[in-house]
Amino acid sequence: MARGSMIRMTMRDSAAIGVYHVEPSGARRGGLVVIQEIFGITEHIKAVCDGFADDGYEVLAPSLFDREEPGFLAGYSPEEMQRGVRMSRDIHSFELSVADACHCVAAQRNKGPVFMVGYCYGGSVVWAAACECDGLAAASSYYGRLVPEMADRQAKCPVICHFGAHDSGIPLDGVKRFAAAHPEVPVCIYDAGHGFNSDRPDYHNAAAATLARQRTLNLFTKNEGSRHLG
C-alpha cells in the first residue's frame, strides 16, 4: 500500500493539480520530483516514489494530466495505452508538463538540493526540464522517446540517460547521435527493451532496472552538495 498522499498544488498557470507527496524515511537527503509515464500516477509510480522516500528523499510526483482529466489513470491494455498516448501527444501540452516539473523543483529548493527522475513520457520531460529549470542538482531520464530529438538543448545540471538496446520505439541510431552530441551526459544502454523499470511483466527487466536505479542514486549522492541555479 502506498504510504504517501495526494495533495493539491497550484501551478504557475494558477491550475490546482494533484501531486503525490511522500516524506522521507529518516534523515532528509534532498527533494525529488518524479515524473510519470503516460499512464498517470499509478500504483507503480507511487511505489517508485515510496522507494526513493525510503532512500531519504522527499518526493513530489505531479499528476500532469489533471487539467484535462482529474485523476487520469490508464491501464496497460492496448486500448488503455492508446488513451495515454492520445493524452500525452494530442491533448496535453508537453511544455506544460515541463513547467509543472520545474514548479515542483522550485517548491523544494529552500530545503536543500532537488533532483528529478522520470520514466517514458517522464523521461522526455526530465531532459527538457533539466535544460530549463533553475535549481536542479541532478536528473535521471529513463527511455524518453523525445530525448534524441532534443539533442540541440543543453542541460543546466548533471544528467544521466537510460535506454534499452531493444526499444523498438527509440532507435539506437538516435540515441547514439544524442550521446555524441552530449559527451558530458552518461548515456547508459541496457540489454532490455522499452519500459524496463515498469511493473508490466512483459516489459520489466530486473537486472536493468536495478543497475539503472543504482546509477541514478549514485548521481544524486555525488551532487547532494550542488545547487545549480542556471
PAMI-201792 format. One line per field, with one value per residue: residue number from 1; z, y, x of N, C-alpha, C in turn. Coordinates in Angstrom, 2 decimals, decimal comma. Layout:
<rs>
i <- c(NUM / ...)
n.c3 <- c(Z / ...)
n.c2 <- c(Y / ...)
n.c1 <- c(X / ...)
ca.c3 <- c(Z / ...)
ca.c2 <- c(Y / ...)
ca.c1 <- c(X / ...)
c.c3 <- c(Z / ...)
c.c2 <- c(Y / ...)
c.c1 <- c(X / ...)
</rs>
This chain:
<rs>
i <- c(1 / 2 / 3 / 4 / 5 / 6 / 7 / 8 / 9 / 10 / 11 / 12 / 13 / 14 / 15 / 16 / 17 / 18 / 19 / 20 / 21 / 22 / 23 / 24 / 25 / 26 / 27 / 28 / 29 / 30 / 31 / 32 / 33 / 34 / 35 / 36 / 37 / 38 / 39 / 40 / 41 / 42 / 43 / 44 / 45 / 46 / 47 / 48 / 49 / 50 / 51 / 52 / 53 / 54 / 55 / 56 / 57 / 58 / 59 / 60 / 61 / 62 / 63 / 64 / 65 / 66 / 67 / 68 / 69 / 70 / 71 / 72 / 73 / 74 / 75 / 76 / 77 / 78 / 79 / 80 / 81 / 82 / 83 / 84 / 85 / 86 / 87 / 88 / 89 / 90 / 91 / 92 / 93 / 94 / 95 / 96 / 97 / 98 / 99 / 100 / 101 / 102 / 103 / 104 / 105 / 106 / 107 / 108 / 109 / 110 / 111 / 112 / 113 / 114 / 115 / 116 / 117 / 118 / 119 / 120 / 121 / 122 / 123 / 124 / 125 / 126 / 127 / 128 / 129 / 130 / 131 / 132 / 133 / 134 / 135 / 136 / 137 / 138 / 139 / 140 / 141 / 142 / 143 / 144 / 145 / 146 / 147 / 148 / 149 / 150 / 151 / 152 / 153 / 154 / 155 / 156 / 157 / 158 / 159 / 160 / 161 / 162 / 163 / 164 / 165 / 166 / 167 / 168 / 169 / 170 / 171 / 172 / 173 / 174 / 175 / 176 / 177 / 178 / 179 / 180 / 181 / 182 / 183 / 184 / 185 / 186 / 187 / 188 / 189 / 190 / 191 / 192 / 193 / 194 / 195 / 196 / 197 / 198 / 199 / 200 / 201 / 202 / 203 / 204 / 205 / 206 / 207 / 208 / 209 / 210 / 211 / 212 / 213 / 214 / 215 / 216 / 217 / 218 / 219 / 220 / 221 / 222 / 223 / 224 / 225 / 226 / 227 / 228 / 229 / 230)
n.c3 <- c(0,00 / -0,82 / 0,86 / 0,85 / 0,16 / -1,76 / -2,57 / -3,10 / -5,40 / -6,50 / -9,66 / -11,95 / -13,79 / -12,36 / -12,11 / -10,10 / -9,27 / -8,68 / -6,60 / -5,81 / -2,69 / -0,65 / 2,43 / 3,51 / 4,68 / 7,71 / 7,90 / 5,92 / 2,65 / 0,45 / -1,99 / -4,35 / -7,57 / -9,20 / -12,35 / -14,17 / -16,23 / -19,29 / -18,17 / -15,92 / -12,36 / -11,20 / -9,23 / -9,45 / -9,99 / -7,61 / -5,91 / -6,81 / -6,04 / -3,24 / -2,80 / -3,33 / -1,33 / 0,84 / 0,58 / 1,54 / 0,36 / -0,07 / -1,79 / -4,67 / -6,98 / -9,68 / -10,96 / -14,08 / -16,08 / -14,99 / -15,49 / -17,84 / -17,35 / -14,34 / -11,96 / -13,82 / -15,06 / -16,79 / -18,02 / -18,89 / -21,13 / -24,75 / -25,66 / -23,49 / -23,31 / -25,62 / -24,86 / -23,07 / -24,81 / -26,60 / -24,82 / -23,98 / -26,34 / -28,06 / -26,67 / -24,14 / -23,27 / -23,83 / -23,06 / -20,89 / -19,07 / -18,57 / -17,38 / -15,04 / -13,81 / -13,30 / -11,55 / -9,33 / -8,60 / -7,81 / -5,57 / -3,63 / -3,32 / -1,25 / 0,77 / 0,40 / -1,78 / -4,96 / -6,91 / -9,96 / -11,57 / -14,25 / -16,26 / -19,38 / -21,01 / -18,99 / -18,93 / -21,17 / -20,41 / -18,23 / -19,38 / -20,88 / -18,80 / -17,27 / -18,91 / -18,72 / -16,09 / -13,18 / -10,38 / -10,15 / -8,91 / -10,01 / -12,53 / -13,77 / -16,58 / -17,98 / -20,77 / -22,61 / -25,27 / -26,79 / -26,22 / -27,88 / -29,95 / -28,90 / -28,83 / -29,36 / -27,21 / -24,07 / -20,96 / -17,66 / -15,43 / -14,00 / -15,76 / -16,25 / -18,68 / -19,57 / -21,66 / -23,54 / -25,34 / -27,04 / -27,65 / -29,47 / -30,06 / -29,79 / -31,73 / -31,84 / -33,29 / -33,09 / -30,35 / -30,11 / -31,60 / -29,97 / -27,71 / -28,78 / -29,23 / -26,68 / -24,82 / -22,16 / -20,80 / -19,22 / -21,10 / -20,83 / -22,02 / -22,00 / -21,94 / -22,77 / -23,29 / -24,07 / -21,27 / -19,10 / -16,39 / -15,61 / -14,07 / -15,62 / -16,63 / -19,17 / -19,93 / -17,87 / -16,69 / -14,51 / -13,93 / -15,46 / -14,44 / -11,75 / -11,95 / -13,30 / -11,44 / -9,31 / -10,49 / -10,85 / -8,18 / -7,38 / -8,90 / -7,79 / -5,13 / -5,52 / -6,20 / -4,08 / -2,71 / -4,43 / -6,01 / -8,68 / -10,22 / -12,67)
n.c2 <- c(-1,20 / 2,21 / 4,74 / 7,44 / 10,52 / 12,09 / 15,43 / 18,85 / 21,14 / 24,41 / 25,40 / 27,23 / 28,41 / 28,92 / 26,74 / 24,14 / 21,10 / 17,53 / 16,09 / 13,58 / 13,02 / 12,23 / 11,84 / 11,70 / 8,73 / 8,60 / 10,66 / 13,60 / 13,68 / 15,20 / 16,85 / 15,36 / 15,15 / 13,23 / 12,07 / 11,00 / 8,14 / 7,69 / 6,78 / 8,00 / 8,81 / 6,08 / 3,02 / 1,79 / 3,97 / 5,34 / 3,45 / 3,56 / 6,18 / 5,88 / 4,15 / 5,76 / 7,61 / 6,00 / 5,96 / 8,38 / 10,71 / 13,50 / 13,34 / 14,57 / 14,03 / 15,11 / 15,03 / 15,02 / 15,25 / 16,29 / 18,68 / 18,24 / 15,82 / 15,13 / 13,17 / 11,31 / 8,07 / 5,37 / 2,07 / -0,96 / -2,30 / -2,60 / -0,74 / 1,01 / 1,92 / 3,42 / 5,49 / 6,82 / 7,52 / 9,26 / 11,29 / 12,26 / 13,04 / 14,34 / 15,86 / 16,97 / 19,53 / 19,31 / 21,18 / 22,30 / 20,24 / 20,24 / 22,75 / 22,32 / 20,39 / 21,89 / 23,74 / 22,15 / 21,59 / 24,14 / 24,43 / 22,99 / 23,96 / 25,60 / 23,90 / 22,40 / 20,39 / 19,51 / 16,92 / 15,07 / 12,56 / 10,56 / 8,58 / 6,99 / 8,83 / 10,67 / 10,58 / 12,04 / 14,52 / 15,04 / 15,47 / 17,81 / 19,50 / 19,57 / 21,13 / 23,53 / 24,20 / 26,09 / 25,43 / 22,63 / 19,89 / 17,47 / 15,05 / 12,26 / 10,44 / 8,18 / 6,20 / 8,17 / 9,03 / 11,37 / 12,44 / 12,03 / 13,70 / 16,16 / 16,91 / 19,22 / 20,85 / 22,10 / 20,88 / 22,22 / 21,08 / 18,15 / 15,17 / 11,88 / 9,40 / 6,74 / 3,95 / 1,31 / -1,33 / -2,77 / -1,34 / -0,73 / 1,61 / 3,70 / 4,38 / 3,11 / 4,47 / 7,15 / 7,51 / 7,14 / 9,31 / 11,36 / 10,84 / 11,34 / 14,05 / 14,96 / 14,51 / 14,92 / 13,78 / 10,83 / 8,16 / 5,42 / 2,21 / -0,55 / -4,14 / -4,61 / -3,92 / -1,35 / 0,48 / -0,90 / -0,54 / -0,65 / -1,99 / -3,77 / -7,07 / -8,01 / -6,12 / -5,45 / -5,58 / -6,96 / -6,90 / -4,74 / -2,68 / -2,59 / -1,91 / 0,57 / 2,09 / 2,13 / 3,53 / 5,95 / 6,74 / 6,97 / 9,15 / 11,14 / 11,15 / 11,98 / 14,60 / 15,88 / 18,12 / 20,16 / 23,05 / 24,00 / 26,89 / 27,93)
n.c1 <- c(0,84 / 0,50 / 2,36 / 2,42 / 0,61 / -2,01 / -1,81 / -2,88 / -1,56 / -0,85 / -0,11 / 2,08 / 0,40 / -1,82 / -3,48 / -4,79 / -3,49 / -3,32 / -0,82 / 1,38 / 2,72 / 5,43 / 6,95 / 10,39 / 12,07 / 13,74 / 16,70 / 16,54 / 17,65 / 17,36 / 15,25 / 12,99 / 11,67 / 9,38 / 8,57 / 5,86 / 4,83 / 2,93 / 0,64 / -0,33 / -0,52 / 0,07 / -0,30 / 2,14 / 3,90 / 3,56 / 4,72 / 7,35 / 7,96 / 7,69 / 9,80 / 12,05 / 11,66 / 12,21 / 14,90 / 15,60 / 14,61 / 12,45 / 9,53 / 7,85 / 5,33 / 3,87 / 0,54 / 0,21 / -1,76 / -4,04 / -5,44 / -6,84 / -8,16 / -9,09 / -7,36 / -6,49 / -6,00 / -4,61 / -4,87 / -3,01 / -3,84 / -4,12 / -6,05 / -6,29 / -3,68 / -3,57 / -5,22 / -3,57 / -1,47 / -2,81 / -3,55 / -1,05 / 0,20 / -1,60 / -3,46 / -2,65 / -0,33 / 3,08 / 4,98 / 3,69 / 3,82 / 6,56 / 6,78 / 5,28 / 6,86 / 9,18 / 8,09 / 7,57 / 10,15 / 11,01 / 9,40 / 10,68 / 13,21 / 14,16 / 14,75 / 16,98 / 19,13 / 17,66 / 16,35 / 15,56 / 13,63 / 12,42 / 10,17 / 9,74 / 7,36 / 7,81 / 10,58 / 11,33 / 10,29 / 11,95 / 14,54 / 14,03 / 13,25 / 15,58 / 17,08 / 15,81 / 14,96 / 15,73 / 17,76 / 17,88 / 19,71 / 20,60 / 19,63 / 17,72 / 16,97 / 14,77 / 14,46 / 13,26 / 11,32 / 11,46 / 13,89 / 16,30 / 15,51 / 15,77 / 18,40 / 19,74 / 19,49 / 20,79 / 21,69 / 21,27 / 22,26 / 23,91 / 23,12 / 21,85 / 21,16 / 19,02 / 18,58 / 16,98 / 18,47 / 16,91 / 14,67 / 11,95 / 10,71 / 12,47 / 14,91 / 18,25 / 20,18 / 19,48 / 19,79 / 22,54 / 23,46 / 22,58 / 24,17 / 26,69 / 26,47 / 26,36 / 28,74 / 29,19 / 27,14 / 26,28 / 25,25 / 23,47 / 23,11 / 21,06 / 20,70 / 17,91 / 14,38 / 11,96 / 10,66 / 11,82 / 11,94 / 9,38 / 6,34 / 5,06 / 4,84 / 5,72 / 7,49 / 9,25 / 12,59 / 14,59 / 17,37 / 18,34 / 16,74 / 17,54 / 20,29 / 20,13 / 18,74 / 20,57 / 22,67 / 21,39 / 20,91 / 23,58 / 24,43 / 22,79 / 23,72 / 26,36 / 25,92 / 24,74 / 25,57 / 25,15 / 23,74 / 22,32 / 21,85 / 21,31)
ca.c3 <- c(0,00 / -0,89 / 2,17 / 0,67 / 0,00 / -2,82 / -2,12 / -4,21 / -5,56 / -7,53 / -10,60 / -12,40 / -14,54 / -11,36 / -12,05 / -8,95 / -9,71 / -7,67 / -6,53 / -4,82 / -1,82 / 0,34 / 3,30 / 3,54 / 5,86 / 8,33 / 7,59 / 4,57 / 1,82 / -0,58 / -2,62 / -5,61 / -8,39 / -10,02 / -13,48 / -14,53 / -17,58 / -19,90 / -17,50 / -14,76 / -11,07 / -10,95 / -8,04 / -9,73 / -9,80 / -6,17 / -5,32 / -7,15 / -5,13 / -1,88 / -2,75 / -3,20 / 0,01 / 1,75 / 0,45 / 2,19 / -0,43 / -0,03 / -3,19 / -5,27 / -8,30 / -10,17 / -11,85 / -15,15 / -16,96 / -14,18 / -16,07 / -18,86 / -16,75 / -12,96 / -11,54 / -15,00 / -14,97 / -17,93 / -17,81 / -19,79 / -22,32 / -25,93 / -25,72 / -22,44 / -23,68 / -26,62 / -24,12 / -22,57 / -25,95 / -27,08 / -23,84 / -23,92 / -27,63 / -28,82 / -25,83 / -23,12 / -23,73 / -23,29 / -22,40 / -19,60 / -18,18 / -18,17 / -16,45 / -13,76 / -13,21 / -12,78 / -10,39 / -8,20 / -8,18 / -7,08 / -4,30 / -2,65 / -3,39 / 0,00 / 1,76 / 0,07 / -3,20 / -5,55 / -8,03 / -10,76 / -12,32 / -14,99 / -17,00 / -20,63 / -21,20 / -17,97 / -19,29 / -22,07 / -19,60 / -17,39 / -20,15 / -21,18 / -17,55 / -16,90 / -19,78 / -18,47 / -14,68 / -12,28 / -9,05 / -10,13 / -8,61 / -10,97 / -13,07 / -14,39 / -17,61 / -18,44 / -22,09 / -23,13 / -26,74 / -27,40 / -25,82 / -29,04 / -30,79 / -28,22 / -28,64 / -29,52 / -25,94 / -23,14 / -19,58 / -16,67 / -14,30 / -14,42 / -16,17 / -16,75 / -19,52 / -19,66 / -22,81 / -23,80 / -26,66 / -27,87 / -27,61 / -30,85 / -30,24 / -29,72 / -32,50 / -31,25 / -34,04 / -32,50 / -29,03 / -30,30 / -32,03 / -28,76 / -26,89 / -29,42 / -29,06 / -25,25 / -24,17 / -20,71 / -20,26 / -19,30 / -21,80 / -20,50 / -22,87 / -21,30 / -22,72 / -22,38 / -24,18 / -23,50 / -20,03 / -18,29 / -14,96 / -15,41 / -13,39 / -16,60 / -16,74 / -20,50 / -20,13 / -16,76 / -16,71 / -13,15 / -13,91 / -15,98 / -13,51 / -10,56 / -12,29 / -13,61 / -10,19 / -8,56 / -11,17 / -10,55 / -6,80 / -7,33 / -9,42 / -6,80 / -3,99 / -5,95 / -6,36 / -2,95 / -2,27 / -5,56 / -6,30 / -9,99 / -10,27 / -14,04)
ca.c2 <- c(0,00 / 3,46 / 5,38 / 8,88 / 11,02 / 13,07 / 16,79 / 19,78 / 22,21 / 25,38 / 25,54 / 28,60 / 28,96 / 29,00 / 25,49 / 23,28 / 19,71 / 16,57 / 15,76 / 12,54 / 13,52 / 11,26 / 12,31 / 10,75 / 7,91 / 9,01 / 11,99 / 14,07 / 13,86 / 16,17 / 16,73 / 14,62 / 15,24 / 12,02 / 12,36 / 9,82 / 7,62 / 8,17 / 6,15 / 8,78 / 8,46 / 4,71 / 2,38 / 1,57 / 5,23 / 5,58 / 2,55 / 4,14 / 7,33 / 5,37 / 3,59 / 6,85 / 8,17 / 5,12 / 6,32 / 9,66 / 11,85 / 13,96 / 13,17 / 15,15 / 13,47 / 15,81 / 14,33 / 16,00 / 15,37 / 16,65 / 19,77 / 17,67 / 14,76 / 14,98 / 11,80 / 10,46 / 6,80 / 4,48 / 0,72 / -1,46 / -2,94 / -1,77 / 0,38 / 1,95 / 2,54 / 4,45 / 6,65 / 7,53 / 8,11 / 10,42 / 12,36 / 12,83 / 13,57 / 15,13 / 16,68 / 17,72 / 20,25 / 18,86 / 22,33 / 22,47 / 19,22 / 20,73 / 23,85 / 21,75 / 19,75 / 22,96 / 24,34 / 21,24 / 21,81 / 25,41 / 24,28 / 22,32 / 24,49 / 26,22 / 22,86 / 21,68 / 20,00 / 18,90 / 16,03 / 14,69 / 11,31 / 10,34 / 7,33 / 7,02 / 10,23 / 11,42 / 10,68 / 13,19 / 15,73 / 15,26 / 16,10 / 19,19 / 20,26 / 19,78 / 22,20 / 24,76 / 24,51 / 26,56 / 24,81 / 21,18 / 19,42 / 16,41 / 14,46 / 10,94 / 10,26 / 6,80 / 5,89 / 9,22 / 8,96 / 12,66 / 12,92 / 12,21 / 14,80 / 17,41 / 16,90 / 20,57 / 21,55 / 21,91 / 20,77 / 23,12 / 20,29 / 16,80 / 14,29 / 10,55 / 8,92 / 5,29 / 3,45 / -0,12 / -1,64 / -3,42 / -0,48 / -0,54 / 2,97 / 4,69 / 3,79 / 3,29 / 5,46 / 8,44 / 7,53 / 7,32 / 10,69 / 12,17 / 10,62 / 12,03 / 15,48 / 15,29 / 13,64 / 15,14 / 13,05 / 9,37 / 7,54 / 4,00 / 1,36 / -1,83 / -5,28 / -4,62 / -3,17 / -0,15 / 0,31 / -1,98 / -0,29 / -0,76 / -3,18 / -4,65 / -8,26 / -8,16 / -5,05 / -5,33 / -6,31 / -6,71 / -6,55 / -3,38 / -1,76 / -2,47 / -1,17 / 1,96 / 2,76 / 2,37 / 4,61 / 7,17 / 7,12 / 7,39 / 10,52 / 12,03 / 11,25 / 12,77 / 16,01 / 16,34 / 19,44 / 21,09 / 23,83 / 24,61 / 27,98 / 28,36)
ca.c1 <- c(0,00 / 1,26 / 2,41 / 2,29 / -0,76 / -2,24 / -2,08 / -3,16 / -0,59 / -1,19 / 0,99 / 2,38 / -0,75 / -2,90 / -4,24 / -4,52 / -3,46 / -2,92 / 0,61 / 1,66 / 3,77 / 5,93 / 8,03 / 11,49 / 12,34 / 14,99 / 17,22 / 16,21 / 18,84 / 17,05 / 13,94 / 12,97 / 10,46 / 9,22 / 7,69 / 5,09 / 4,66 / 1,68 / -0,49 / -0,75 / 0,09 / -0,39 / 0,26 / 3,56 / 4,62 / 3,57 / 5,71 / 8,65 / 8,13 / 7,91 / 11,15 / 13,01 / 11,48 / 12,94 / 16,31 / 15,84 / 14,18 / 11,06 / 9,14 / 6,66 / 5,05 / 2,68 / -0,39 / 0,36 / -2,92 / -5,21 / -6,24 / -7,72 / -8,98 / -8,61 / -7,13 / -6,31 / -5,28 / -4,81 / -4,36 / -1,98 / -4,39 / -3,86 / -6,99 / -5,94 / -2,41 / -3,87 / -5,73 / -2,40 / -0,76 / -3,57 / -3,46 / 0,30 / 0,66 / -2,59 / -4,36 / -1,92 / 0,85 / 4,36 / 5,60 / 3,04 / 4,41 / 7,88 / 6,56 / 4,85 / 8,03 / 10,04 / 7,42 / 7,78 / 11,54 / 11,05 / 8,70 / 11,54 / 14,58 / 14,62 / 15,02 / 18,20 / 19,23 / 16,46 / 16,66 / 14,40 / 13,71 / 11,18 / 10,11 / 8,98 / 6,97 / 8,52 / 11,99 / 11,44 / 10,07 / 13,13 / 15,61 / 13,62 / 13,26 / 16,98 / 17,58 / 15,07 / 14,73 / 16,77 / 17,72 / 18,05 / 21,06 / 20,90 / 18,40 / 17,86 / 15,94 / 14,61 / 13,87 / 12,40 / 11,27 / 11,78 / 15,23 / 17,19 / 15,04 / 16,11 / 19,85 / 20,27 / 19,36 / 21,88 / 21,23 / 21,85 / 22,74 / 24,29 / 22,01 / 22,14 / 20,06 / 18,96 / 17,83 / 17,05 / 19,03 / 15,89 / 13,49 / 11,51 / 10,18 / 13,54 / 16,02 / 19,57 / 20,95 / 19,18 / 20,41 / 23,98 / 23,69 / 22,43 / 25,36 / 27,81 / 26,26 / 26,47 / 29,73 / 29,16 / 25,99 / 26,35 / 24,13 / 23,59 / 22,26 / 20,89 / 20,22 / 16,49 / 13,51 / 11,36 / 9,92 / 12,40 / 11,68 / 7,93 / 5,84 / 4,42 / 5,70 / 6,31 / 8,47 / 10,20 / 13,85 / 15,07 / 18,79 / 18,48 / 16,09 / 18,38 / 21,50 / 19,78 / 18,39 / 21,80 / 23,39 / 20,64 / 21,22 / 24,98 / 24,48 / 22,19 / 24,64 / 27,52 / 25,55 / 23,93 / 26,00 / 25,03 / 22,53 / 22,54 / 20,87 / 21,08)
c.c3 <- c(0,00 / 0,46 / 2,07 / 0,55 / -1,17 / -2,19 / -3,33 / -4,22 / -6,69 / -8,39 / -11,07 / -13,15 / -13,68 / -11,32 / -10,82 / -9,43 / -8,54 / -7,75 / -5,45 / -4,03 / -0,80 / 1,13 / 3,34 / 4,80 / 6,43 / 7,93 / 6,13 / 3,79 / 0,76 / -1,06 / -3,93 / -6,29 / -9,30 / -11,10 / -14,07 / -15,97 / -18,14 / -19,14 / -16,29 / -13,50 / -10,63 / -9,63 / -8,22 / -9,49 / -8,31 / -5,47 / -5,61 / -6,22 / -3,71 / -1,74 / -2,60 / -1,85 / 1,05 / 1,70 / 0,99 / 1,43 / -0,16 / -1,47 / -3,52 / -6,67 / -8,83 / -11,11 / -13,07 / -15,98 / -16,22 / -14,77 / -17,05 / -18,29 / -15,33 / -12,56 / -12,67 / -14,69 / -16,21 / -17,61 / -18,89 / -20,99 / -23,53 / -26,01 / -24,69 / -22,74 / -24,71 / -25,96 / -23,61 / -23,68 / -26,45 / -26,12 / -23,91 / -25,22 / -28,28 / -27,96 / -24,88 / -23,70 / -23,05 / -22,52 / -21,03 / -18,60 / -17,68 / -17,15 / -15,07 / -13,05 / -12,59 / -11,56 / -9,15 / -7,70 / -7,32 / -5,70 / -3,22 / -2,53 / -2,06 / 1,08 / 1,52 / -1,39 / -3,68 / -6,79 / -8,80 / -11,46 / -13,02 / -15,93 / -18,24 / -20,97 / -20,22 / -18,24 / -20,24 / -21,31 / -18,78 / -18,17 / -20,47 / -19,93 / -17,10 / -17,72 / -19,45 / -17,00 / -14,04 / -10,97 / -9,00 / -9,83 / -9,58 / -11,40 / -13,76 / -15,31 / -18,09 / -19,76 / -22,55 / -24,65 / -27,41 / -27,09 / -27,02 / -29,94 / -30,17 / -27,95 / -28,77 / -28,23 / -25,01 / -21,71 / -18,68 / -15,48 / -14,82 / -14,69 / -16,56 / -17,54 / -19,67 / -20,86 / -22,91 / -25,21 / -27,61 / -27,85 / -29,03 / -31,12 / -30,20 / -30,44 / -31,89 / -32,00 / -33,46 / -31,12 / -29,15 / -30,77 / -30,84 / -27,89 / -27,47 / -29,24 / -27,62 / -24,55 / -22,66 / -20,03 / -20,35 / -19,97 / -21,66 / -21,33 / -22,28 / -22,27 / -22,34 / -23,42 / -23,51 / -22,18 / -19,09 / -16,79 / -14,61 / -14,63 / -14,35 / -16,86 / -18,09 / -20,76 / -19,09 / -16,97 / -15,41 / -13,11 / -14,38 / -15,01 / -12,28 / -10,83 / -12,56 / -12,35 / -9,37 / -9,18 / -10,90 / -9,14 / -6,65 / -7,82 / -8,41 / -5,62 / -4,32 / -5,97 / -5,23 / -2,44 / -3,31 / -5,56 / -7,62 / -10,22 / -11,69 / -14,38)
c.c2 <- c(1,25 / 4,17 / 6,90 / 9,27 / 11,99 / 14,42 / 17,63 / 20,86 / 23,13 / 25,63 / 26,99 / 29,24 / 29,06 / 27,77 / 24,69 / 21,83 / 18,82 / 16,28 / 14,69 / 12,97 / 12,46 / 11,90 / 11,26 / 9,91 / 8,35 / 10,41 / 12,35 / 14,35 / 14,92 / 16,00 / 15,98 / 14,82 / 14,02 / 12,32 / 11,06 / 9,35 / 8,17 / 7,68 / 6,93 / 8,37 / 7,12 / 4,19 / 2,10 / 2,84 / 5,59 / 4,71 / 3,04 / 5,32 / 6,87 / 4,80 / 4,66 / 7,54 / 7,31 / 5,39 / 7,71 / 10,88 / 12,19 / 14,07 / 13,91 / 14,56 / 14,10 / 14,94 / 15,22 / 16,23 / 15,79 / 17,77 / 19,23 / 16,62 / 14,50 / 13,50 / 10,82 / 9,23 / 5,98 / 3,13 / 0,31 / -2,21 / -2,05 / -0,54 / 1,45 / 2,64 / 3,64 / 5,69 / 7,50 / 8,22 / 9,35 / 11,59 / 13,05 / 13,49 / 14,56 / 16,12 / 17,57 / 18,33 / 19,73 / 19,99 / 22,58 / 21,44 / 19,67 / 21,85 / 23,34 / 21,09 / 20,80 / 23,63 / 23,47 / 21,31 / 23,06 / 25,29 / 23,66 / 22,94 / 25,06 / 25,20 / 22,13 / 21,30 / 19,30 / 18,12 / 15,71 / 13,38 / 11,10 / 9,17 / 7,46 / 8,47 / 11,11 / 11,56 / 11,83 / 14,49 / 16,06 / 15,95 / 17,56 / 20,05 / 20,54 / 20,91 / 23,55 / 25,16 / 25,12 / 25,79 / 23,32 / 20,83 / 18,34 / 15,76 / 13,14 / 10,69 / 8,82 / 6,77 / 6,91 / 9,26 / 10,23 / 13,13 / 13,05 / 13,36 / 16,16 / 17,51 / 18,28 / 21,39 / 21,20 / 21,91 / 21,75 / 22,39 / 18,93 / 15,92 / 12,94 / 10,08 / 7,41 / 4,89 / 1,94 / -0,38 / -2,19 / -2,64 / -0,15 / 0,87 / 4,05 / 4,09 / 4,11 / 4,31 / 6,85 / 8,59 / 7,79 / 8,73 / 11,64 / 12,06 / 11,36 / 13,55 / 15,93 / 14,35 / 13,80 / 14,36 / 11,54 / 8,83 / 6,03 / 3,20 / -0,05 / -2,90 / -5,53 / -3,84 / -1,91 / -0,49 / -0,73 / -1,75 / -0,42 / -2,00 / -4,12 / -5,85 / -8,39 / -7,14 / -5,08 / -6,19 / -5,99 / -6,26 / -5,11 / -2,36 / -1,52 / -1,64 / 0,30 / 2,73 / 3,08 / 3,50 / 5,96 / 7,65 / 7,59 / 8,83 / 11,51 / 12,24 / 12,14 / 14,26 / 16,54 / 17,72 / 20,51 / 21,82 / 24,56 / 25,64 / 28,48 / 29,65)
c.c1 <- c(0,88 / 1,23 / 2,37 / 0,83 / -0,83 / -2,57 / -2,43 / -2,10 / -1,04 / 0,04 / 1,14 / 1,23 / -1,99 / -3,79 / -3,82 / -4,58 / -3,04 / -1,43 / 0,77 / 2,88 / 4,13 / 7,06 / 9,14 / 11,51 / 13,69 / 15,39 / 16,92 / 17,49 / 18,62 / 15,63 / 14,06 / 11,63 / 10,43 / 8,19 / 7,15 / 5,29 / 3,34 / 0,45 / -1,00 / -0,02 / -0,49 / 0,16 / 1,74 / 4,36 / 4,65 / 4,61 / 7,13 / 8,96 / 8,43 / 9,33 / 12,22 / 12,88 / 12,21 / 14,44 / 16,62 / 15,39 / 12,71 / 10,58 / 7,85 / 6,51 / 3,76 / 1,84 / -0,61 / -0,89 / -4,19 / -6,05 / -7,27 / -8,67 / -8,48 / -8,50 / -6,91 / -5,46 / -5,61 / -4,19 / -3,38 / -2,53 / -4,10 / -4,78 / -6,64 / -4,61 / -2,63 / -4,48 / -4,57 / -1,62 / -1,48 / -3,45 / -2,11 / 0,74 / -0,30 / -3,37 / -3,58 / -0,66 / 2,11 / 5,04 / 4,98 / 3,55 / 5,78 / 7,74 / 6,14 / 6,01 / 8,95 / 9,42 / 7,61 / 9,22 / 11,61 / 10,42 / 9,59 / 12,93 / 15,08 / 14,95 / 16,34 / 18,24 / 17,97 / 16,88 / 15,39 / 14,67 / 12,37 / 11,31 / 9,24 / 8,62 / 7,73 / 10,00 / 12,25 / 11,27 / 11,31 / 14,24 / 15,26 / 13,68 / 14,69 / 17,62 / 16,93 / 15,01 / 15,97 / 16,63 / 17,83 / 19,51 / 21,52 / 19,59 / 18,71 / 16,67 / 15,94 / 13,84 / 12,83 / 12,44 / 11,74 / 13,19 / 16,17 / 16,79 / 15,34 / 17,60 / 20,47 / 20,16 / 20,52 / 21,37 / 21,98 / 22,45 / 23,20 / 23,07 / 22,58 / 20,92 / 20,17 / 18,08 / 17,97 / 17,56 / 17,98 / 14,58 / 13,06 / 11,01 / 11,23 / 14,75 / 17,38 / 20,42 / 20,74 / 19,81 / 21,90 / 24,31 / 23,56 / 23,67 / 26,56 / 27,71 / 26,45 / 27,45 / 29,76 / 28,05 / 26,25 / 25,09 / 24,31 / 22,60 / 22,26 / 20,40 / 18,76 / 15,70 / 13,01 / 10,68 / 10,50 / 12,25 / 10,20 / 7,56 / 5,11 / 5,33 / 6,40 / 7,41 / 9,59 / 11,44 / 14,57 / 16,52 / 19,01 / 17,90 / 16,96 / 19,63 / 21,21 / 19,43 / 19,63 / 22,61 / 22,71 / 20,96 / 22,66 / 25,13 / 23,91 / 23,14 / 25,83 / 27,20 / 24,70 / 24,33 / 25,82 / 23,70 / 22,81 / 21,45 / 20,62 / 21,80)
</rs>
